[in-house]
Amino acid sequence: MNQPIFERTQKGNPHHITINQHIHSKHCIKQFCGKDGLVDVREMATDKVTRAKPEAKVFCTKRAWDDVTEKSRMAGFERAYFNVLTNPSTFESRNHEAISAYYLLWHFRFLAATADRTPLTINGVVPERELDINSRELLESRGIIYMNEDATMSTRFIYGARFYLFHDREMERLRGTRWGLVHCRAGELLCADNHGGHLYMPISPTAAFLGGYQDGTLTLDDVQACNRLSVATADNWLFARDLQVCPL
């Protein structure tokens, strides 16, 4: 993925600003790892296939949203979703709201990662003084939005604020959505960098959540259809435990 220009941190990153932000969670990618701890990654622009760790930069964008949004509300949605993944439950007892919350988180991250990064000009406002990089990073680490000396605002603050509005609005739209857990009878699933708005999330090589469905199984034809959907929605990359066993 070609990375847009991003604001680099000062040497040593003393305020521990997250630079590489995962679009799809590292924990989710780990569910697809082979015995070597790696996944197959296909870059859509070149069709090149490599093996990569879940931490690999190919799965990340750089500072697309502010640091407090990354470490607070986004992290909270991730933890609730990971709890669903690691604690098997029946359809009735499943935390469907946590699944919807992560589904929207993943979607927003993809949108922010691929959006324009041109700083927003604030007309009629002049900063009181110029802030050095240490002051800027300290403010961001504490959740404080600031303006640049040229009367612009970095888009990561805009996308951070938009995330709250987007997520609250879309959670209302998905209110009552229930997610069925489906398992593959044969073949394996691949996963794209985004779900394209479809109520479908692969969670392992042989399982996925489907919004609006009960728990069930996927035939080989179903798996093939799911994989074709993922290929169609992939923008920059897709991954799998082993692409050779994913029917297309």
C-alpha positions as CSV (number, residue, x, y, z in Angstrom):
1,M,0.0,0.0,0.0
2,N,1.4,3.4,-1.0
3,Q,1.6,5.4,2.2
4,P,0.4,9.0,2.1
5,I,2.7,11.6,3.6
6,F,2.5,11.5,7.4
7,E,3.9,13.6,10.2
8,R,7.0,11.9,11.7
9,T,7.6,11.9,15.4
10,Q,10.6,13.3,17.1
11,K,13.6,11.1,17.6
12,G,13.0,8.3,20.1
13,N,9.2,8.9,20.1
14,P,9.3,9.9,23.8
15,H,5.5,10.2,24.1
16,H,4.9,6.8,22.6
17,I,2.8,8.0,19.7
18,T,1.5,5.0,17.6
19,I,2.9,5.4,14.2
20,N,1.9,2.2,12.4
21,Q,-1.8,1.8,12.9
22,H,-3.4,-1.5,11.9
23,I,-6.4,-1.3,9.6
24,H,-7.5,-4.8,10.5
25,S,-6.3,-5.8,14.0
26,K,-3.1,-7.7,14.4
27,H,-4.9,-10.1,16.7
28,C,-7.4,-10.9,14.0
29,I,-4.7,-11.5,11.4
30,K,-2.9,-13.8,13.9
31,Q,-6.0,-16.2,13.7
32,F,-4.9,-17.0,10.2
33,C,-1.2,-17.7,10.8
34,G,0.4,-21.0,9.9
35,K,2.7,-22.9,12.1
36,D,5.5,-20.5,11.1
37,G,3.5,-17.6,12.5
38,L,3.1,-16.0,9.1
39,V,0.3,-15.5,6.6
40,D,0.2,-15.4,2.8
41,V,-0.3,-11.8,1.6
42,R,-1.2,-10.9,-2.0
43,E,-0.7,-7.3,-3.0
44,M,-3.5,-6.4,-5.4
45,A,-1.6,-3.9,-7.5
46,T,1.1,-6.5,-8.5
47,D,-0.4,-9.9,-7.6
48,K,2.8,-10.5,-5.7
49,V,2.5,-13.0,-2.9
50,T,4.7,-13.0,0.2
51,R,4.7,-14.4,3.7
52,A,4.3,-11.8,6.5
53,K,3.9,-11.4,10.2
54,P,0.7,-9.9,11.6
55,E,2.9,-7.0,12.7
56,A,4.0,-6.3,9.1
57,K,3.7,-2.7,7.8
58,V,1.7,-3.9,4.8
59,F,-1.3,-4.2,7.2
60,C,-0.8,-0.7,8.6
61,T,-1.4,2.9,7.8
62,K,0.7,5.7,9.3
63,R,-1.0,8.1,11.8
64,A,-4.3,8.3,9.9
65,W,-6.2,9.1,13.2
66,D,-5.0,10.7,16.4
67,D,-3.3,8.7,19.1
68,V,-5.9,8.9,21.9
69,T,-8.6,7.7,19.5
70,E,-6.3,4.7,18.7
71,K,-5.5,3.9,22.3
72,S,-8.9,4.6,24.0
73,R,-12.1,4.0,22.2
74,M,-10.8,1.9,19.3
75,A,-8.8,-0.3,21.7
76,G,-11.9,-0.8,23.8
77,F,-13.9,-2.0,20.8
78,E,-11.0,-4.3,19.9
79,R,-10.9,-5.9,23.4
80,A,-14.6,-6.6,23.5
81,Y,-14.4,-8.2,20.0
82,F,-11.3,-10.3,20.9
83,N,-13.2,-11.6,23.9
84,V,-15.9,-12.9,21.6
85,L,-13.2,-14.6,19.4
86,T,-11.5,-16.3,22.4
87,N,-14.6,-17.3,24.3
88,P,-16.9,-19.6,22.3
89,S,-20.6,-18.9,22.8
90,T,-23.9,-19.9,21.5
91,F,-25.8,-17.8,19.1
92,E,-28.2,-16.6,21.8
93,S,-25.4,-15.7,24.3
94,R,-23.0,-14.2,21.8
95,N,-22.1,-10.5,22.2
96,H,-23.5,-9.4,18.8
97,E,-23.0,-5.7,19.7
98,A,-19.3,-6.2,20.2
99,I,-19.1,-7.8,16.7
100,S,-21.0,-5.0,15.1
101,A,-18.7,-2.4,16.9
102,Y,-15.6,-4.0,15.6
103,Y,-17.1,-4.4,12.1
104,L,-17.6,-0.6,12.0
105,L,-14.2,0.0,13.5
106,W,-12.5,-2.0,10.8
107,H,-14.6,-0.2,8.1
108,F,-13.7,3.3,9.5
109,R,-10.0,2.5,9.7
110,F,-10.0,1.4,6.1
111,L,-11.8,4.6,5.0
112,A,-9.4,6.8,7.0
113,A,-6.3,5.0,5.8
114,T,-7.3,5.6,2.1
115,A,-8.6,9.2,2.6
116,D,-6.9,12.4,1.6
117,R,-4.4,13.7,4.2
118,T,-4.2,17.3,3.1
119,P,-4.3,19.4,6.3
120,L,-7.5,21.4,6.9
121,T,-7.2,25.2,6.7
122,I,-9.1,27.0,9.4
123,N,-10.1,30.3,8.0
124,G,-10.1,33.4,10.3
125,V,-8.1,31.7,13.0
126,V,-4.5,32.5,13.9
127,P,-2.5,30.4,16.3
128,E,-1.4,32.3,19.4
129,R,2.1,30.9,19.1
130,E,4.1,28.2,17.3
131,L,4.4,24.9,19.1
132,D,7.6,22.8,18.9
133,I,7.3,19.1,18.0
134,N,7.6,18.0,21.7
135,S,4.7,20.2,22.7
136,R,2.6,19.0,19.8
137,E,3.2,15.4,20.6
138,L,2.6,15.9,24.3
139,L,-0.7,17.5,23.6
140,E,-1.8,14.7,21.2
141,S,-0.8,12.1,23.7
142,R,-3.2,13.8,26.2
143,G,-6.1,14.0,23.8
144,I,-5.7,17.8,23.1
145,I,-6.2,19.0,19.5
146,Y,-4.0,21.8,18.3
147,M,-3.5,24.0,15.2
148,N,-0.3,24.2,13.2
149,E,1.5,27.5,12.8
150,D,0.1,27.9,9.3
151,A,-3.5,27.9,10.6
152,T,-4.1,24.3,9.5
153,M,-5.2,21.2,11.4
154,S,-3.8,17.7,10.8
155,T,-6.4,15.4,9.3
156,R,-5.7,12.7,11.9
157,F,-7.6,14.9,14.4
158,I,-10.4,15.4,12.0
159,Y,-10.7,11.6,11.4
160,G,-10.4,11.0,15.1
161,A,-13.4,13.2,15.8
162,R,-15.3,11.8,12.8
163,F,-14.8,8.3,14.2
164,Y,-17.0,9.0,17.2
165,L,-19.8,10.4,15.1
166,F,-19.5,7.7,12.5
167,H,-19.4,4.8,15.0
168,D,-22.4,6.1,17.1
169,R,-24.5,6.7,14.0
170,E,-23.7,3.4,12.4
171,M,-24.2,1.4,15.6
172,E,-27.7,2.8,15.6
173,R,-28.2,1.6,12.1
174,L,-26.9,-1.9,13.0
175,R,-29.0,-2.1,16.2
176,G,-30.4,-5.6,16.4
177,T,-28.0,-7.1,13.9
178,R,-27.1,-10.7,15.0
179,W,-24.1,-12.5,13.7
180,G,-24.1,-16.2,12.8
181,L,-20.8,-18.2,13.2
182,V,-20.3,-20.3,10.1
183,H,-17.6,-23.0,9.6
184,C,-16.2,-24.4,6.4
185,R,-16.8,-28.0,5.5
186,A,-14.0,-27.8,2.9
187,G,-11.5,-25.3,1.7
188,E,-10.3,-22.2,3.5
189,L,-11.2,-18.5,3.6
190,L,-9.1,-15.6,2.7
191,C,-9.6,-12.1,4.1
192,A,-9.4,-8.7,2.3
193,D,-8.2,-5.4,3.7
194,N,-11.9,-4.3,4.0
195,H,-15.3,-5.9,3.9
196,G,-16.8,-3.6,1.4
197,G,-19.9,-3.0,3.5
198,H,-21.0,-6.6,3.3
199,L,-22.0,-8.2,6.7
200,Y,-19.3,-10.7,6.4
201,M,-16.1,-11.1,8.5
202,P,-13.7,-14.0,8.1
203,I,-12.3,-14.8,11.6
204,S,-10.0,-17.8,10.8
205,P,-9.1,-19.9,7.8
206,T,-12.3,-22.0,8.4
207,A,-14.8,-19.7,10.1
208,A,-16.6,-16.4,9.6
209,F,-19.3,-14.2,11.1
210,L,-22.3,-13.5,8.8
211,G,-24.7,-10.7,9.8
212,G,-28.3,-11.7,9.6
213,Y,-27.7,-15.4,9.6
214,Q,-27.9,-18.2,12.2
215,D,-24.9,-20.4,13.0
216,G,-24.2,-23.0,10.3
217,T,-21.7,-24.4,7.8
218,L,-20.3,-23.4,4.4
219,T,-20.1,-25.8,1.5
220,L,-17.1,-25.7,-0.8
221,D,-19.2,-23.6,-3.2
222,D,-20.1,-21.2,-0.4
223,V,-16.4,-20.8,0.5
224,Q,-15.6,-20.1,-3.1
225,A,-18.3,-17.5,-3.2
226,C,-17.1,-15.9,0.0
227,N,-13.5,-15.8,-1.3
228,R,-14.6,-14.2,-4.6
229,L,-16.4,-11.5,-2.6
230,S,-13.2,-10.8,-0.7
231,V,-11.2,-10.6,-3.9
232,A,-13.8,-8.2,-5.3
233,T,-13.7,-5.9,-2.3
234,A,-9.9,-6.0,-1.7
235,D,-8.3,-2.6,-2.3
236,N,-4.6,-3.0,-1.5
237,W,-4.1,-6.5,-0.1
238,L,-5.7,-9.7,1.0
239,F,-4.3,-12.5,3.2
240,A,-4.8,-16.2,4.1
241,R,-3.1,-19.0,5.9
242,D,-2.4,-20.5,2.6
243,L,-3.8,-19.0,-0.6
244,Q,-3.3,-22.2,-2.5
245,V,-6.1,-23.9,-0.5
246,C,-8.6,-21.0,-0.9
247,P,-11.0,-21.9,-3.7
248,L,-11.7,-19.1,-6.2
